[in-house]
């Protein structure tokens, strides 16, 4: 009897051990619908959206694990009645993309991608602002690499902001460094496009992306694979686009942009050709930041003078993993590198720095005619800072044709000469090549001579009323 009792105890204990894992599995069991999706989840990268540079277009992309039949449908409501196409793969890695065209500007659209009639992914977006719109909003951030869980918190905060302001569902600009190793496919799979980070997935399917390339993207082969913006210039990654009242110039810092280079000439022509009231440059490595990586002196010596000459108001950057704002002769240089990468300690007393914050964060920019309202917001929703930038008191206006024609600015030996025969009232500033003010004075009637001991390139900015123009001189 003792032996029989011992055997029964062993059998009972064994059943408990066998049953325990089953009970634990039941606790985490997914719903029948989730199981169905999991078994038929063909998506390697769920549908995401890229702004195609025009307010009547939007690019939708996705990637599968294998070759499957796909249908993309879209419309102005969840009936998706505007259009439907059968999508074919392109390239050699089961990628799909389709350029939606003939969209109505400033309109909410819904889309869905169906794979083999059983696996569906949905999204929505707002088409681009009308060309004559003067009131827009958009988002900015960067350096999402390494910690997708932190990036997921930032994305969640962005989506919360959109829920509170539905008209801000426009687009987001990224200053680069998407993943740790941009030449490694698994980093793109596991960091930026990982399906378990649902807030990132939701953001990618409802907020069109625009971006500059970071140093962690390497030579940009996979960056180009997953972000094939149709606006790219030649075979490199610089481009520009308009959105409402704003002209964006996106610089590729890993292609030569020194004076006289092909990209430099393109930047000059791009900035000189636009008549938009607001001009913003997007690039990765900042010219003025608060420590971590060194300041990029090419931004100081090449980009900053162009900002002054062509009236660029903002330069949006990343690279250093914190928030910082530098104000350099009227140009706001924003470092927004808190998208997910390991945070650095910013130095609040760095050159030209106005504000710093060590946090995961994003920026929201609201433009209303001549005023830009800027907000830097932590992932927990708290505010880092907010400020207003008034265009009419800071930026260039090229309608001063008569004034520019009347006021003569030229060099004579080691002097800069300001000739004001019609006695316009205002002031002028002289900047060196680094964008620093070396001389400022009120305009006087007739000629004024300013001795400049050292030769080189200088910029003279003449301000009359609320507008000004710039003259470049070689001494």
TORKOL-4160 file (C-alpha; in steps of 0.2 Angstrom, whole numbers, padded with zeros to 4 digits, m for minus):
475
<pt num="1" X="0000" Y="0000" Z="0000"/>
<pt num="2" X="0014" Y="0012" Z="0004"/>
<pt num="3" X="0022" Y="0008" Z="m0013"/>
<pt num="4" X="0005" Y="0011" Z="m0022"/>
<pt num="5" X="0003" Y="0028" Z="m0012"/>
<pt num="6" X="0020" Y="0033" Z="m0018"/>
<pt num="7" X="0017" Y="0030" Z="m0036"/>
<pt num="8" X="0000" Y="0039" Z="m0035"/>
<pt num="9" X="0009" Y="0054" Z="m0027"/>
<pt num="10" X="0023" Y="0054" Z="m0041"/>
<pt num="11" X="0009" Y="0053" Z="m0055"/>
<pt num="12" X="m0001" Y="0068" Z="m0047"/>
<pt num="13" X="0015" Y="0078" Z="m0045"/>
<pt num="14" X="0020" Y="0075" Z="m0063"/>
<pt num="15" X="0002" Y="0080" Z="m0069"/>
<pt num="16" X="0005" Y="0097" Z="m0060"/>
<pt num="17" X="0021" Y="0100" Z="m0068"/>
<pt num="18" X="0014" Y="0096" Z="m0085"/>
<pt num="19" X="m0001" Y="0107" Z="m0082"/>
<pt num="20" X="0008" Y="0122" Z="m0076"/>
<pt num="21" X="0015" Y="0128" Z="m0092"/>
<pt num="22" X="m0001" Y="0125" Z="m0101"/>
<pt num="23" X="m0010" Y="0136" Z="m0088"/>
<pt num="24" X="0004" Y="0150" Z="m0090"/>
<pt num="25" X="0001" Y="0149" Z="m0109"/>
<pt num="26" X="m0018" Y="0152" Z="m0106"/>
<pt num="27" X="m0014" Y="0168" Z="m0096"/>
<pt num="28" X="m0005" Y="0175" Z="m0111"/>
<pt num="29" X="m0016" Y="0168" Z="m0125"/>
<pt num="30" X="m0020" Y="0180" Z="m0139"/>
<pt num="31" X="m0038" Y="0182" Z="m0146"/>
<pt num="32" X="m0043" Y="0172" Z="m0160"/>
<pt num="33" X="m0042" Y="0187" Z="m0172"/>
<pt num="34" X="m0024" Y="0190" Z="m0166"/>
<pt num="35" X="m0020" Y="0172" Z="m0169"/>
<pt num="36" X="m0026" Y="0173" Z="m0186"/>
<pt num="37" X="m0016" Y="0188" Z="m0190"/>
<pt num="38" X="0000" Y="0181" Z="m0182"/>
<pt num="39" X="m0002" Y="0165" Z="m0192"/>
<pt num="40" X="m0004" Y="0175" Z="m0208"/>
<pt num="41" X="0008" Y="0189" Z="m0204"/>
<pt num="42" X="0017" Y="0191" Z="m0221"/>
<pt num="43" X="0023" Y="0209" Z="m0217"/>
<pt num="44" X="0042" Y="0211" Z="m0214"/>
<pt num="45" X="0039" Y="0230" Z="m0214"/>
<pt num="46" X="0021" Y="0236" Z="m0212"/>
<pt num="47" X="0015" Y="0250" Z="m0223"/>
<pt num="48" X="0023" Y="0267" Z="m0220"/>
<pt num="49" X="0021" Y="0284" Z="m0229"/>
<pt num="50" X="0034" Y="0295" Z="m0237"/>
<pt num="51" X="0029" Y="0313" Z="m0242"/>
<pt num="52" X="0033" Y="0314" Z="m0261"/>
<pt num="53" X="0037" Y="0332" Z="m0262"/>
<pt num="54" X="0020" Y="0338" Z="m0269"/>
<pt num="55" X="0003" Y="0341" Z="m0261"/>
<pt num="56" X="m0006" Y="0330" Z="m0273"/>
<pt num="57" X="0005" Y="0315" Z="m0270"/>
<pt num="58" X="0010" Y="0302" Z="m0257"/>
<pt num="59" X="0021" Y="0287" Z="m0257"/>
<pt num="60" X="0016" Y="0271" Z="m0248"/>
<pt num="61" X="0028" Y="0257" Z="m0245"/>
<pt num="62" X="0029" Y="0240" Z="m0237"/>
<pt num="63" X="0040" Y="0224" Z="m0237"/>
<pt num="64" X="0034" Y="0206" Z="m0236"/>
<pt num="65" X="0044" Y="0190" Z="m0230"/>
<pt num="66" X="0040" Y="0181" Z="m0247"/>
<pt num="67" X="0031" Y="0184" Z="m0263"/>
<pt num="68" X="0012" Y="0187" Z="m0261"/>
<pt num="69" X="m0002" Y="0195" Z="m0270"/>
<pt num="70" X="m0006" Y="0212" Z="m0263"/>
<pt num="71" X="m0020" Y="0225" Z="m0265"/>
<pt num="72" X="m0019" Y="0243" Z="m0260"/>
<pt num="73" X="m0035" Y="0253" Z="m0258"/>
<pt num="74" X="m0038" Y="0271" Z="m0253"/>
<pt num="75" X="m0051" Y="0284" Z="m0251"/>
<pt num="76" X="m0057" Y="0299" Z="m0241"/>
<pt num="77" X="m0066" Y="0287" Z="m0229"/>
<pt num="78" X="m0064" Y="0269" Z="m0223"/>
<pt num="79" X="m0074" Y="0263" Z="m0238"/>
<pt num="80" X="m0058" Y="0265" Z="m0248"/>
<pt num="81" X="m0068" Y="0270" Z="m0264"/>
<pt num="82" X="m0056" Y="0282" Z="m0272"/>
<pt num="83" X="m0044" Y="0269" Z="m0280"/>
<pt num="84" X="m0038" Y="0251" Z="m0279"/>
<pt num="85" X="m0023" Y="0243" Z="m0287"/>
<pt num="86" X="m0014" Y="0226" Z="m0287"/>
<pt num="87" X="0004" Y="0229" Z="m0282"/>
<pt num="88" X="0019" Y="0220" Z="m0289"/>
<pt num="89" X="0036" Y="0218" Z="m0281"/>
<pt num="90" X="0051" Y="0229" Z="m0286"/>
<pt num="91" X="0069" Y="0225" Z="m0282"/>
<pt num="92" X="0075" Y="0208" Z="m0276"/>
<pt num="93" X="0068" Y="0209" Z="m0258"/>
<pt num="94" X="0049" Y="0208" Z="m0258"/>
<pt num="95" X="0047" Y="0227" Z="m0258"/>
<pt num="96" X="0031" Y="0236" Z="m0263"/>
<pt num="97" X="0028" Y="0254" Z="m0266"/>
<pt num="98" X="0014" Y="0264" Z="m0275"/>
<pt num="99" X="0014" Y="0283" Z="m0278"/>
<pt num="100" X="m0004" Y="0290" Z="m0275"/>
<pt num="101" X="m0007" Y="0304" Z="m0287"/>
<pt num="102" X="m0021" Y="0317" Z="m0290"/>
<pt num="103" X="m0025" Y="0319" Z="m0271"/>
<pt num="104" X="m0035" Y="0334" Z="m0265"/>
<pt num="105" X="m0023" Y="0345" Z="m0255"/>
<pt num="106" X="m0026" Y="0346" Z="m0236"/>
<pt num="107" X="m0038" Y="0331" Z="m0236"/>
<pt num="108" X="m0039" Y="0316" Z="m0224"/>
<pt num="109" X="m0036" Y="0299" Z="m0233"/>
<pt num="110" X="m0037" Y="0281" Z="m0228"/>
<pt num="111" X="m0029" Y="0266" Z="m0235"/>
<pt num="112" X="m0027" Y="0248" Z="m0232"/>
<pt num="113" X="m0015" Y="0234" Z="m0239"/>
<pt num="114" X="m0022" Y="0217" Z="m0241"/>
<pt num="115" X="m0010" Y="0202" Z="m0243"/>
<pt num="116" X="m0018" Y="0186" Z="m0251"/>
<pt num="117" X="m0035" Y="0192" Z="m0245"/>
<pt num="118" X="m0032" Y="0188" Z="m0227"/>
<pt num="119" X="m0019" Y="0199" Z="m0219"/>
<pt num="120" X="m0023" Y="0217" Z="m0219"/>
<pt num="121" X="m0014" Y="0233" Z="m0213"/>
<pt num="122" X="m0022" Y="0250" Z="m0212"/>
<pt num="123" X="m0017" Y="0268" Z="m0211"/>
<pt num="124" X="m0022" Y="0286" Z="m0214"/>
<pt num="125" X="m0014" Y="0303" Z="m0218"/>
<pt num="126" X="m0018" Y="0320" Z="m0222"/>
<pt num="127" X="m0012" Y="0326" Z="m0240"/>
<pt num="128" X="m0001" Y="0341" Z="m0241"/>
<pt num="129" X="m0006" Y="0359" Z="m0238"/>
<pt num="130" X="m0012" Y="0370" Z="m0252"/>
<pt num="131" X="0001" Y="0380" Z="m0261"/>
<pt num="132" X="m0006" Y="0397" Z="m0254"/>
<pt num="133" X="m0009" Y="0390" Z="m0236"/>
<pt num="134" X="m0001" Y="0402" Z="m0223"/>
<pt num="135" X="m0005" Y="0391" Z="m0208"/>
<pt num="136" X="0003" Y="0374" Z="m0206"/>
<pt num="137" X="0010" Y="0362" Z="m0192"/>
<pt num="138" X="0023" Y="0349" Z="m0193"/>
<pt num="139" X="0035" Y="0339" Z="m0181"/>
<pt num="140" X="0054" Y="0336" Z="m0180"/>
<pt num="141" X="0066" Y="0324" Z="m0171"/>
<pt num="142" X="0081" Y="0313" Z="m0174"/>
<pt num="143" X="0093" Y="0300" Z="m0168"/>
<pt num="144" X="0080" Y="0286" Z="m0166"/>
<pt num="145" X="0094" Y="0272" Z="m0166"/>
<pt num="146" X="0098" Y="0259" Z="m0153"/>
<pt num="147" X="0084" Y="0260" Z="m0141"/>
<pt num="148" X="0067" Y="0257" Z="m0150"/>
<pt num="149" X="0058" Y="0256" Z="m0133"/>
<pt num="150" X="0063" Y="0274" Z="m0130"/>
<pt num="151" X="0058" Y="0279" Z="m0148"/>
<pt num="152" X="0042" Y="0270" Z="m0145"/>
<pt num="153" X="0038" Y="0282" Z="m0131"/>
<pt num="154" X="0042" Y="0297" Z="m0142"/>
<pt num="155" X="0031" Y="0291" Z="m0155"/>
<pt num="156" X="0017" Y="0288" Z="m0143"/>
<pt num="157" X="0019" Y="0306" Z="m0137"/>
<pt num="158" X="0018" Y="0313" Z="m0155"/>
<pt num="159" X="0003" Y="0303" Z="m0158"/>
<pt num="160" X="m0005" Y="0310" Z="m0142"/>
<pt num="161" X="m0001" Y="0327" Z="m0149"/>
<pt num="162" X="m0010" Y="0324" Z="m0165"/>
<pt num="163" X="m0025" Y="0317" Z="m0156"/>
<pt num="164" X="m0026" Y="0334" Z="m0147"/>
<pt num="165" X="m0023" Y="0344" Z="m0163"/>
<pt num="166" X="m0030" Y="0334" Z="m0178"/>
<pt num="167" X="m0024" Y="0347" Z="m0191"/>
<pt num="168" X="m0006" Y="0343" Z="m0186"/>
<pt num="169" X="m0006" Y="0326" Z="m0194"/>
<pt num="170" X="0005" Y="0333" Z="m0208"/>
<pt num="171" X="0022" Y="0326" Z="m0209"/>
<pt num="172" X="0038" Y="0324" Z="m0198"/>
<pt num="173" X="0056" Y="0328" Z="m0203"/>
<pt num="174" X="0070" Y="0317" Z="m0196"/>
<pt num="175" X="0088" Y="0323" Z="m0194"/>
<pt num="176" X="0095" Y="0305" Z="m0197"/>
<pt num="177" X="0103" Y="0291" Z="m0188"/>
<pt num="178" X="0088" Y="0279" Z="m0189"/>
<pt num="179" X="0097" Y="0264" Z="m0183"/>
<pt num="180" X="0114" Y="0259" Z="m0175"/>
<pt num="181" X="0121" Y="0251" Z="m0191"/>
<pt num="182" X="0113" Y="0258" Z="m0206"/>
<pt num="183" X="0122" Y="0245" Z="m0217"/>
<pt num="184" X="0114" Y="0230" Z="m0207"/>
<pt num="185" X="0097" Y="0224" Z="m0212"/>
<pt num="186" X="0093" Y="0217" Z="m0195"/>
<pt num="187" X="0095" Y="0234" Z="m0187"/>
<pt num="188" X="0081" Y="0241" Z="m0199"/>
<pt num="189" X="0070" Y="0226" Z="m0195"/>
<pt num="190" X="0073" Y="0226" Z="m0176"/>
<pt num="191" X="0075" Y="0244" Z="m0172"/>
<pt num="192" X="0065" Y="0255" Z="m0184"/>
<pt num="193" X="0052" Y="0244" Z="m0191"/>
<pt num="194" X="0050" Y="0231" Z="m0177"/>
<pt num="195" X="0032" Y="0226" Z="m0176"/>
<pt num="196" X="0031" Y="0225" Z="m0157"/>
<pt num="197" X="0033" Y="0244" Z="m0155"/>
<pt num="198" X="0015" Y="0248" Z="m0159"/>
<pt num="199" X="0017" Y="0267" Z="m0157"/>
<pt num="200" X="0031" Y="0268" Z="m0170"/>
<pt num="201" X="0021" Y="0257" Z="m0181"/>
<pt num="202" X="0005" Y="0268" Z="m0179"/>
<pt num="203" X="0016" Y="0284" Z="m0182"/>
<pt num="204" X="0024" Y="0277" Z="m0198"/>
<pt num="205" X="0007" Y="0273" Z="m0205"/>
<pt num="206" X="m0001" Y="0290" Z="m0201"/>
<pt num="207" X="0013" Y="0303" Z="m0202"/>
<pt num="208" X="0022" Y="0305" Z="m0218"/>
<pt num="209" X="0041" Y="0305" Z="m0216"/>
<pt num="210" X="0054" Y="0316" Z="m0223"/>
<pt num="211" X="0073" Y="0315" Z="m0218"/>
<pt num="212" X="0091" Y="0319" Z="m0220"/>
<pt num="213" X="0104" Y="0305" Z="m0219"/>
<pt num="214" X="0114" Y="0303" Z="m0203"/>
<pt num="215" X="0132" Y="0296" Z="m0201"/>
<pt num="216" X="0125" Y="0279" Z="m0194"/>
<pt num="217" X="0117" Y="0277" Z="m0211"/>
<pt num="218" X="0134" Y="0274" Z="m0218"/>
<pt num="219" X="0135" Y="0276" Z="m0237"/>
<pt num="220" X="0116" Y="0276" Z="m0238"/>
<pt num="221" X="0113" Y="0260" Z="m0247"/>
<pt num="222" X="0099" Y="0254" Z="m0235"/>
<pt num="223" X="0094" Y="0271" Z="m0231"/>
<pt num="224" X="0090" Y="0274" Z="m0250"/>
<pt num="225" X="0082" Y="0257" Z="m0250"/>
<pt num="226" X="0069" Y="0261" Z="m0237"/>
<pt num="227" X="0068" Y="0280" Z="m0240"/>
<pt num="228" X="0067" Y="0282" Z="m0259"/>
<pt num="229" X="0061" Y="0300" Z="m0259"/>
<pt num="230" X="0057" Y="0305" Z="m0277"/>
<pt num="231" X="0065" Y="0322" Z="m0274"/>
<pt num="232" X="0083" Y="0316" Z="m0273"/>
<pt num="233" X="0096" Y="0326" Z="m0283"/>
<pt num="234" X="0107" Y="0315" Z="m0295"/>
<pt num="235" X="0112" Y="0299" Z="m0286"/>
<pt num="236" X="0115" Y="0307" Z="m0269"/>
<pt num="237" X="0103" Y="0312" Z="m0254"/>
<pt num="238" X="0100" Y="0330" Z="m0255"/>
<pt num="239" X="0084" Y="0338" Z="m0261"/>
<pt num="240" X="0071" Y="0351" Z="m0257"/>
<pt num="241" X="0052" Y="0353" Z="m0256"/>
<pt num="242" X="0039" Y="0366" Z="m0253"/>
<pt num="243" X="0025" Y="0364" Z="m0240"/>
<pt num="244" X="0012" Y="0378" Z="m0239"/>
<pt num="245" X="0022" Y="0394" Z="m0234"/>
<pt num="246" X="0039" Y="0384" Z="m0231"/>
<pt num="247" X="0053" Y="0379" Z="m0242"/>
<pt num="248" X="0064" Y="0365" Z="m0235"/>
<pt num="249" X="0082" Y="0362" Z="m0241"/>
<pt num="250" X="0088" Y="0345" Z="m0236"/>
<pt num="251" X="0107" Y="0344" Z="m0236"/>
<pt num="252" X="0118" Y="0328" Z="m0238"/>
<pt num="253" X="0133" Y="0330" Z="m0227"/>
<pt num="254" X="0141" Y="0315" Z="m0233"/>
<pt num="255" X="0142" Y="0322" Z="m0250"/>
<pt num="256" X="0154" Y="0336" Z="m0253"/>
<pt num="257" X="0146" Y="0353" Z="m0250"/>
<pt num="258" X="0161" Y="0364" Z="m0249"/>
<pt num="259" X="0161" Y="0381" Z="m0259"/>
<pt num="260" X="0161" Y="0377" Z="m0277"/>
<pt num="261" X="0155" Y="0359" Z="m0276"/>
<pt num="262" X="0140" Y="0352" Z="m0285"/>
<pt num="263" X="0130" Y="0351" Z="m0270"/>
<pt num="264" X="0135" Y="0369" Z="m0264"/>
<pt num="265" X="0130" Y="0376" Z="m0281"/>
<pt num="266" X="0114" Y="0367" Z="m0280"/>
<pt num="267" X="0110" Y="0374" Z="m0262"/>
<pt num="268" X="0114" Y="0391" Z="m0268"/>
<pt num="269" X="0102" Y="0390" Z="m0283"/>
<pt num="270" X="0089" Y="0381" Z="m0272"/>
<pt num="271" X="0089" Y="0395" Z="m0259"/>
<pt num="272" X="0090" Y="0409" Z="m0272"/>
<pt num="273" X="0075" Y="0402" Z="m0282"/>
<pt num="274" X="0062" Y="0400" Z="m0269"/>
<pt num="275" X="0050" Y="0414" Z="m0265"/>
<pt num="276" X="0042" Y="0406" Z="m0249"/>
<pt num="277" X="0041" Y="0416" Z="m0234"/>
<pt num="278" X="0049" Y="0403" Z="m0223"/>
<pt num="279" X="0065" Y="0394" Z="m0226"/>
<pt num="280" X="0071" Y="0379" Z="m0216"/>
<pt num="281" X="0087" Y="0369" Z="m0218"/>
<pt num="282" X="0087" Y="0350" Z="m0213"/>
<pt num="283" X="0104" Y="0341" Z="m0210"/>
<pt num="284" X="0112" Y="0329" Z="m0197"/>
<pt num="285" X="0128" Y="0337" Z="m0189"/>
<pt num="286" X="0125" Y="0354" Z="m0181"/>
<pt num="287" X="0136" Y="0369" Z="m0183"/>
<pt num="288" X="0132" Y="0375" Z="m0165"/>
<pt num="289" X="0127" Y="0363" Z="m0151"/>
<pt num="290" X="0130" Y="0359" Z="m0133"/>
<pt num="291" X="0144" Y="0346" Z="m0133"/>
<pt num="292" X="0146" Y="0328" Z="m0136"/>
<pt num="293" X="0151" Y="0328" Z="m0155"/>
<pt num="294" X="0161" Y="0343" Z="m0160"/>
<pt num="295" X="0152" Y="0357" Z="m0169"/>
<pt num="296" X="0153" Y="0355" Z="m0188"/>
<pt num="297" X="0163" Y="0370" Z="m0194"/>
<pt num="298" X="0158" Y="0367" Z="m0212"/>
<pt num="299" X="0140" Y="0372" Z="m0206"/>
<pt num="300" X="0147" Y="0387" Z="m0198"/>
<pt num="301" X="0158" Y="0392" Z="m0213"/>
<pt num="302" X="0148" Y="0387" Z="m0227"/>
<pt num="303" X="0129" Y="0385" Z="m0222"/>
<pt num="304" X="0128" Y="0399" Z="m0210"/>
<pt num="305" X="0133" Y="0412" Z="m0222"/>
<pt num="306" X="0120" Y="0406" Z="m0235"/>
<pt num="307" X="0107" Y="0407" Z="m0221"/>
<pt num="308" X="0111" Y="0425" Z="m0219"/>
<pt num="309" X="0112" Y="0428" Z="m0237"/>
<pt num="310" X="0096" Y="0420" Z="m0242"/>
<pt num="311" X="0085" Y="0423" Z="m0226"/>
<pt num="312" X="0085" Y="0405" Z="m0219"/>
<pt num="313" X="0077" Y="0406" Z="m0202"/>
<pt num="314" X="0079" Y="0388" Z="m0195"/>
<pt num="315" X="0092" Y="0375" Z="m0196"/>
<pt num="316" X="0086" Y="0358" Z="m0189"/>
<pt num="317" X="0099" Y="0345" Z="m0184"/>
<pt num="318" X="0103" Y="0330" Z="m0173"/>
<pt num="319" X="0119" Y="0320" Z="m0170"/>
<pt num="320" X="0120" Y="0325" Z="m0152"/>
<pt num="321" X="0108" Y="0316" Z="m0141"/>
<pt num="322" X="0098" Y="0329" Z="m0132"/>
<pt num="323" X="0089" Y="0345" Z="m0135"/>
<pt num="324" X="0098" Y="0361" Z="m0138"/>
<pt num="325" X="0095" Y="0378" Z="m0146"/>
<pt num="326" X="0108" Y="0390" Z="m0152"/>
<pt num="327" X="0104" Y="0407" Z="m0159"/>
<pt num="328" X="0117" Y="0414" Z="m0171"/>
<pt num="329" X="0114" Y="0431" Z="m0179"/>
<pt num="330" X="0095" Y="0428" Z="m0181"/>
<pt num="331" X="0096" Y="0410" Z="m0187"/>
<pt num="332" X="0089" Y="0397" Z="m0175"/>
<pt num="333" X="0100" Y="0381" Z="m0174"/>
<pt num="334" X="0090" Y="0367" Z="m0167"/>
<pt num="335" X="0098" Y="0351" Z="m0161"/>
<pt num="336" X="0084" Y="0338" Z="m0159"/>
<pt num="337" X="0093" Y="0321" Z="m0156"/>
<pt num="338" X="0082" Y="0314" Z="m0142"/>
<pt num="339" X="0073" Y="0301" Z="m0153"/>
<pt num="340" X="0079" Y="0285" Z="m0144"/>
<pt num="341" X="0098" Y="0285" Z="m0145"/>
<pt num="342" X="0108" Y="0285" Z="m0128"/>
<pt num="343" X="0107" Y="0303" Z="m0121"/>
<pt num="344" X="0122" Y="0314" Z="m0119"/>
<pt num="345" X="0125" Y="0328" Z="m0106"/>
<pt num="346" X="0123" Y="0345" Z="m0114"/>
<pt num="347" X="0133" Y="0360" Z="m0109"/>
<pt num="348" X="0122" Y="0374" Z="m0106"/>
<pt num="349" X="0136" Y="0387" Z="m0107"/>
<pt num="350" X="0142" Y="0382" Z="m0125"/>
<pt num="351" X="0144" Y="0395" Z="m0138"/>
<pt num="352" X="0128" Y="0403" Z="m0143"/>
<pt num="353" X="0117" Y="0391" Z="m0134"/>
<pt num="354" X="0100" Y="0397" Z="m0127"/>
<pt num="355" X="0092" Y="0382" Z="m0120"/>
<pt num="356" X="0097" Y="0363" Z="m0117"/>
<pt num="357" X="0088" Y="0348" Z="m0110"/>
<pt num="358" X="0094" Y="0330" Z="m0108"/>
<pt num="359" X="0078" Y="0320" Z="m0113"/>
<pt num="360" X="0069" Y="0310" Z="m0126"/>
<pt num="361" X="0059" Y="0322" Z="m0135"/>
<pt num="362" X="0052" Y="0329" Z="m0151"/>
<pt num="363" X="0048" Y="0346" Z="m0158"/>
<pt num="364" X="0032" Y="0354" Z="m0164"/>
<pt num="365" X="0032" Y="0368" Z="m0176"/>
<pt num="366" X="0016" Y="0379" Z="m0179"/>
<pt num="367" X="0017" Y="0392" Z="m0193"/>
<pt num="368" X="0003" Y="0406" Z="m0194"/>
<pt num="369" X="0007" Y="0418" Z="m0207"/>
<pt num="370" X="0022" Y="0428" Z="m0201"/>
<pt num="371" X="0024" Y="0420" Z="m0184"/>
<pt num="372" X="0032" Y="0403" Z="m0180"/>
<pt num="373" X="0027" Y="0395" Z="m0164"/>
<pt num="374" X="0041" Y="0382" Z="m0158"/>
<pt num="375" X="0038" Y="0369" Z="m0145"/>
<pt num="376" X="0051" Y="0356" Z="m0138"/>
<pt num="377" X="0041" Y="0342" Z="m0129"/>
<pt num="378" X="0048" Y="0328" Z="m0119"/>
<pt num="379" X="0042" Y="0310" Z="m0121"/>
<pt num="380" X="0031" Y="0311" Z="m0105"/>
<pt num="381" X="0022" Y="0326" Z="m0112"/>
<pt num="382" X="0031" Y="0340" Z="m0102"/>
<pt num="383" X="0037" Y="0355" Z="m0110"/>
<pt num="384" X="0055" Y="0359" Z="m0113"/>
<pt num="385" X="0053" Y="0376" Z="m0120"/>
<pt num="386" X="0042" Y="0386" Z="m0132"/>
<pt num="387" X="0045" Y="0402" Z="m0141"/>
<pt num="388" X="0039" Y="0413" Z="m0155"/>
<pt num="389" X="0049" Y="0418" Z="m0170"/>
<pt num="390" X="0042" Y="0433" Z="m0180"/>
<pt num="391" X="0047" Y="0433" Z="m0198"/>
<pt num="392" X="0044" Y="0451" Z="m0202"/>
<pt num="393" X="0057" Y="0457" Z="m0189"/>
<pt num="394" X="0070" Y="0444" Z="m0193"/>
<pt num="395" X="0070" Y="0438" Z="m0211"/>
<pt num="396" X="0075" Y="0444" Z="m0228"/>
<pt num="397" X="0063" Y="0452" Z="m0240"/>
<pt num="398" X="0068" Y="0453" Z="m0258"/>
<pt num="399" X="0054" Y="0466" Z="m0263"/>
<pt num="400" X="0066" Y="0480" Z="m0258"/>
<pt num="401" X="0071" Y="0482" Z="m0276"/>
<pt num="402" X="0071" Y="0501" Z="m0276"/>
<pt num="403" X="0081" Y="0502" Z="m0260"/>
<pt num="404" X="0094" Y="0489" Z="m0265"/>
<pt num="405" X="0096" Y="0499" Z="m0281"/>
<pt num="406" X="0098" Y="0515" Z="m0272"/>
<pt num="407" X="0110" Y="0510" Z="m0259"/>
<pt num="408" X="0127" Y="0505" Z="m0266"/>
<pt num="409" X="0138" Y="0493" Z="m0256"/>
<pt num="410" X="0155" Y="0490" Z="m0263"/>
<pt num="411" X="0173" Y="0487" Z="m0258"/>
<pt num="412" X="0187" Y="0499" Z="m0260"/>
<pt num="413" X="0205" Y="0494" Z="m0255"/>
<pt num="414" X="0203" Y="0488" Z="m0237"/>
<pt num="415" X="0186" Y="0497" Z="m0234"/>
<pt num="416" X="0168" Y="0492" Z="m0236"/>
<pt num="417" X="0158" Y="0507" Z="m0243"/>
<pt num="418" X="0140" Y="0510" Z="m0239"/>
<pt num="419" X="0133" Y="0524" Z="m0251"/>
<pt num="420" X="0115" Y="0530" Z="m0246"/>
<pt num="421" X="0112" Y="0545" Z="m0257"/>
<pt num="422" X="0093" Y="0545" Z="m0254"/>
<pt num="423" X="0095" Y="0545" Z="m0235"/>
<pt num="424" X="0086" Y="0529" Z="m0231"/>
<pt num="425" X="0084" Y="0527" Z="m0212"/>
<pt num="426" X="0089" Y="0510" Z="m0205"/>
<pt num="427" X="0105" Y="0501" Z="m0200"/>
<pt num="428" X="0118" Y="0489" Z="m0207"/>
<pt num="429" X="0128" Y="0474" Z="m0200"/>
<pt num="430" X="0144" Y="0467" Z="m0207"/>
<pt num="431" X="0147" Y="0448" Z="m0205"/>
<pt num="432" X="0162" Y="0438" Z="m0207"/>
<pt num="433" X="0162" Y="0421" Z="m0216"/>
<pt num="434" X="0158" Y="0412" Z="m0200"/>
<pt num="435" X="0142" Y="0422" Z="m0198"/>
<pt num="436" X="0148" Y="0433" Z="m0183"/>
<pt num="437" X="0144" Y="0451" Z="m0183"/>
<pt num="438" X="0160" Y="0462" Z="m0183"/>
<pt num="439" X="0152" Y="0479" Z="m0186"/>
<pt num="440" X="0135" Y="0487" Z="m0184"/>
<pt num="441" X="0129" Y="0505" Z="m0186"/>
<pt num="442" X="0115" Y="0516" Z="m0191"/>
<pt num="443" X="0113" Y="0521" Z="m0209"/>
<pt num="444" X="0119" Y="0539" Z="m0213"/>
<pt num="445" X="0116" Y="0549" Z="m0228"/>
<pt num="446" X="0129" Y="0548" Z="m0241"/>
<pt num="447" X="0145" Y="0537" Z="m0240"/>
<pt num="448" X="0151" Y="0528" Z="m0225"/>
<pt num="449" X="0168" Y="0519" Z="m0225"/>
<pt num="450" X="0172" Y="0505" Z="m0214"/>
<pt num="451" X="0190" Y="0499" Z="m0213"/>
<pt num="452" X="0192" Y="0480" Z="m0213"/>
<pt num="453" X="0210" Y="0475" Z="m0209"/>
<pt num="454" X="0209" Y="0457" Z="m0214"/>
<pt num="455" X="0204" Y="0452" Z="m0232"/>
<pt num="456" X="0192" Y="0439" Z="m0236"/>
<pt num="457" X="0173" Y="0436" Z="m0239"/>
<pt num="458" X="0161" Y="0447" Z="m0229"/>
<pt num="459" X="0142" Y="0450" Z="m0229"/>
<pt num="460" X="0133" Y="0466" Z="m0227"/>
<pt num="461" X="0115" Y="0466" Z="m0221"/>
<pt num="462" X="0106" Y="0483" Z="m0224"/>
<pt num="463" X="0089" Y="0484" Z="m0214"/>
<pt num="464" X="0076" Y="0497" Z="m0218"/>
<pt num="465" X="0060" Y="0496" Z="m0208"/>
<pt num="466" X="0055" Y="0477" Z="m0206"/>
<pt num="467" X="0064" Y="0471" Z="m0221"/>
<pt num="468" X="0083" Y="0469" Z="m0226"/>
<pt num="469" X="0094" Y="0463" Z="m0240"/>
<pt num="470" X="0112" Y="0456" Z="m0240"/>
<pt num="471" X="0127" Y="0460" Z="m0251"/>
<pt num="472" X="0142" Y="0448" Z="m0252"/>
<pt num="473" X="0159" Y="0456" Z="m0254"/>
<pt num="474" X="0177" Y="0450" Z="m0257"/>
<pt num="475" X="0190" Y="0461" Z="m0250"/>
